[in-house]
Amino acid sequence: MTASLLLLYICAALVLQLAVGGGVAVWRLRRIAPGTAVGPGEGRPETIGDAWPGWREFRVARRNIEDAGATQCSFHLMAVDGGMLPPFKPGQFLTVRLHVANPGTGIPGGSAMVTRCYSLSDRPRPEAYRITVKRVVAPPDRATVPPGGASAHLLDRVRENDVIEIRCPAGQFFLDPDPLIPAVLISGGIGITPMMSILHWCLDEQPDRVIYLFHGVRNGREHAFKATLEELAASHRNFHLSIVYSRPNPDDVQGRDFQHTGHVDVDLLRRILPRGKQGFYVCGPPAMMESLVPALRAWGIADEDIHFEAFGPASVRSTIGASPEAVLVGEDQLEIAFRRSGRTLRWDGRDASLLAFAERHGVPIDTGCRSGSCGSCETRLLAGRVQYPQKPDHVITAGTCLLCVGTPASHLLLDA
Ligand SMILES: Cc1cc2nc3c(=O)[nH]c(=O)nc-3n(C[C@H](O)[C@H](O)[C@H](O)COP(=O)(O)OP(=O)(O)OC[C@H]3O[C@@H](n4cnc5c(N)ncnc54)[C@H](O)[C@@H]3O)c2cc1C
């Protein structure tokens, strides 16, 4: 072999090595993309991959009823444009826009665009997203009010092949990707949806990671994903499932359908969880959030290890990411001016948010999640400062403010 041929072989080997190395690096980056940022506040925006701007049309490819009582339905959604879907972090949600007929207006034939958030309930897949929606009924003490508009519309009217509009995955509730930290998932009712996404991703991508799921539900009729959860627990030795029924039916069998009665609380966690660092992920109805999150803190779990998502107006006070701003002027002296409505009103501190304040005074504002997630109430801030007792999920555009979770930090001029 001549020296120049040998040199050619060496160069070719080097080029091949570089190409393979580069390819592997790109593949690994794509595989670990779900969950590369950790915890609230670390890196914004919290969407990943090729997120699309604004609304994109999705076709309902499949519907699946998930519980015996038929109150919860999954929707498998594929992009109408046929494109691949960007990955997301397990735990994140989609924002959905629907044209809902008579959405609780009481006006016969009336309809409106309604915006709502729904957690992704499966692991990221390039071809389809899945959300799971629970029918929301009227509050028991207010039988005369209409049932939930968007959830009823989705369950009763949206069929396979129908098209709905969706904003790209977002949210700051997602799994810490460190496989060495056991994940303790705690859900109540439809709060199971982000846990299903976290669970599926974890079992596929990090099969050695220890996962506990404590899921509270009323009884077997409302127990969504029952068979799937049981199969996953039977086939993964690191996945520990505890189902807790608060009001079991006569045909629900303890030990077969559920393990505990009552509610998921710290006493139960203490009995089952081993000692050591764990990441806690909580999503459930207001009563669960209001009791469990403070109880975890009282138990000694550090704030950085508690991650939670509320599906409605935020019910848990967070010390993480709280606005450091103080109200500089006496609360009852703040003037809130709505430019387009031509109203100037005095903030008297009675309302939890600027949205509630505007609604009480009849100033029309677009709303969606009412919890800082969807961005529907984002409004141009023409003068003044707005503070956020809890850091919102939605990434607020410069020069605007989010009325549903904001309160005034000074006099305000709003473009509403
Ligand atoms: C980040 C996030 C993720 C979420 N993920 C999920 C999920 O995975 N699955 C899911 O099912 N939900 C999820 N939600 C909740 C979801 O966004 C909706 O809030 C839910 O579907 C209810 O919307 P709706 O339009 O059906 O009810 P709404 O029409 O908003 O009604 C809500 C309640 O108000 C009552 N009501 C209606 N009109 C009146 C009135 N005039 N006076 C008094 N009460 C009235 C209704 O009876 C109902 O009880 C999530 C929310 C957030 C913020």
The ligand as an SDF file (V2000), in Angstrom:
LIG
                    3D

 53 58  0  0  0  0  0  0  0  0999 V2000
  -53.6210   23.8230   32.0940 C   0  0  0  0  0  0  0  0  0  0  0  0
  -54.9920   23.1730   32.0710 C   0  0  0  0  0  0  0  0  0  0  0  0
  -55.1190   21.8570   31.6850 C   0  0  0  0  0  0  0  0  0  0  0  0
  -56.3780   21.2520   31.6700 C   0  0  0  0  0  0  0  0  0  0  0  0
  -56.4820   19.9540   31.2860 N   0  0  0  0  0  0  0  0  0  0  0  0
  -57.6830   19.3470   31.2610 C   0  0  0  0  0  0  0  0  0  0  0  0
  -57.8130   17.9890   30.8580 C   0  0  0  0  0  0  0  0  0  0  0  0
  -56.8260   17.3200   30.5560 O   0  0  0  0  0  0  0  0  0  0  0  0
  -59.0650   17.4460   30.8060 N   0  0  0  0  0  0  0  0  0  0  0  0
  -60.1820   18.1710   31.1580 C   0  0  0  0  0  0  0  0  0  0  0  0
  -61.2890   17.6210   31.0910 O   0  0  0  0  0  0  0  0  0  0  0  0
  -60.0770   19.4650   31.5590 N   0  0  0  0  0  0  0  0  0  0  0  0
  -58.8740   20.0620   31.5960 C   0  0  0  0  0  0  0  0  0  0  0  0
  -58.7750   21.3860   31.9650 N   0  0  0  0  0  0  0  0  0  0  0  0
  -60.0150   22.1370   32.2580 C   0  0  0  0  0  0  0  0  0  0  0  0
  -60.6130   22.6760   30.9420 C   0  0  0  0  0  0  0  0  0  0  0  0
  -59.7580   23.6470   30.3990 O   0  0  0  0  0  0  0  0  0  0  0  0
  -61.9830   23.3570   31.1320 C   0  0  0  0  0  0  0  0  0  0  0  0
  -61.8820   24.2880   32.1760 O   0  0  0  0  0  0  0  0  0  0  0  0
  -63.0800   22.3530   31.4430 C   0  0  0  0  0  0  0  0  0  0  0  0
  -63.2480   21.4430   30.3520 O   0  0  0  0  0  0  0  0  0  0  0  0
  -64.4120   23.0770   31.7030 C   0  0  0  0  0  0  0  0  0  0  0  0
  -64.7140   23.8890   30.6020 O   0  0  0  0  0  0  0  0  0  0  0  0
  -66.2180   24.0300   30.0940 P   0  0  0  0  0  0  0  0  0  0  0  0
  -66.2370   25.0440   28.9970 O   0  0  0  0  0  0  0  0  0  0  0  0
  -66.7960   22.6900   29.8440 O   0  0  0  0  0  0  0  0  0  0  0  0
  -66.9270   24.6140   31.3810 O   0  0  0  0  0  0  0  0  0  0  0  0
  -67.4100   26.1180   31.6100 P   0  0  0  0  0  0  0  0  0  0  0  0
  -68.4450   26.4760   30.6130 O   0  0  0  0  0  0  0  0  0  0  0  0
  -66.2150   26.9700   31.7060 O   0  0  0  0  0  0  0  0  0  0  0  0
  -68.1280   25.9660   33.0180 O   0  0  0  0  0  0  0  0  0  0  0  0
  -67.3840   25.6850   34.1760 C   0  0  0  0  0  0  0  0  0  0  0  0
  -68.3750   25.5070   35.3470 C   0  0  0  0  0  0  0  0  0  0  0  0
  -69.1100   26.7290   35.5190 O   0  0  0  0  0  0  0  0  0  0  0  0
  -70.5080   26.4300   35.5570 C   0  0  0  0  0  0  0  0  0  0  0  0
  -71.2580   27.5820   34.9770 N   0  0  0  0  0  0  0  0  0  0  0  0
  -71.5670   27.7880   33.6860 C   0  0  0  0  0  0  0  0  0  0  0  0
  -72.2650   28.9540   33.5680 N   0  0  0  0  0  0  0  0  0  0  0  0
  -72.3830   29.4540   34.8170 C   0  0  0  0  0  0  0  0  0  0  0  0
  -72.9960   30.6060   35.3610 C   0  0  0  0  0  0  0  0  0  0  0  0
  -73.6420   31.4890   34.5850 N   0  0  0  0  0  0  0  0  0  0  0  0
  -72.9210   30.8060   36.6990 N   0  0  0  0  0  0  0  0  0  0  0  0
  -72.2590   29.9290   37.4940 C   0  0  0  0  0  0  0  0  0  0  0  0
  -71.6820   28.8140   37.0450 N   0  0  0  0  0  0  0  0  0  0  0  0
  -71.7310   28.5890   35.7120 C   0  0  0  0  0  0  0  0  0  0  0  0
  -70.6840   25.1660   34.7670 C   0  0  0  0  0  0  0  0  0  0  0  0
  -71.8570   24.4670   35.1760 O   0  0  0  0  0  0  0  0  0  0  0  0
  -69.4180   24.4140   35.1330 C   0  0  0  0  0  0  0  0  0  0  0  0
  -69.6090   23.7330   36.3510 O   0  0  0  0  0  0  0  0  0  0  0  0
  -57.5250   21.9930   32.0180 C   0  0  0  0  0  0  0  0  0  0  0  0
  -57.3880   23.3340   32.3930 C   0  0  0  0  0  0  0  0  0  0  0  0
  -56.1420   23.9190   32.4290 C   0  0  0  0  0  0  0  0  0  0  0  0
  -56.0140   25.3650   32.8380 C   0  0  0  0  0  0  0  0  0  0  0  0
  1  2  1  0
  2  3  1  0
  2 52  2  0
  3  4  2  0
  4  5  1  0
  4 50  1  0
  5  6  2  0
  6  7  1  0
  6 13  1  0
  7  8  2  0
  7  9  1  0
  9 10  1  0
 10 11  2  0
 10 12  1  0
 12 13  2  0
 13 14  1  0
 14 15  1  0
 14 50  1  0
 15 16  1  0
 16 17  1  0
 16 18  1  0
 18 19  1  0
 18 20  1  0
 20 21  1  0
 20 22  1  0
 22 23  1  0
 23 24  1  0
 24 25  2  0
 24 26  1  0
 24 27  1  0
 27 28  1  0
 28 29  2  0
 28 30  1  0
 28 31  1  0
 31 32  1  0
 32 33  1  0
 33 34  1  0
 33 48  1  0
 34 35  1  0
 35 36  1  0
 35 46  1  0
 36 37  1  0
 36 45  1  0
 37 38  2  0
 38 39  1  0
 39 40  1  0
 39 45  2  0
 40 41  1  0
 40 42  2  0
 42 43  1  0
 43 44  2  0
 44 45  1  0
 46 47  1  0
 46 48  1  0
 48 49  1  0
 50 51  2  0
 51 52  1  0
 52 53  1  0
M  END
$$$$
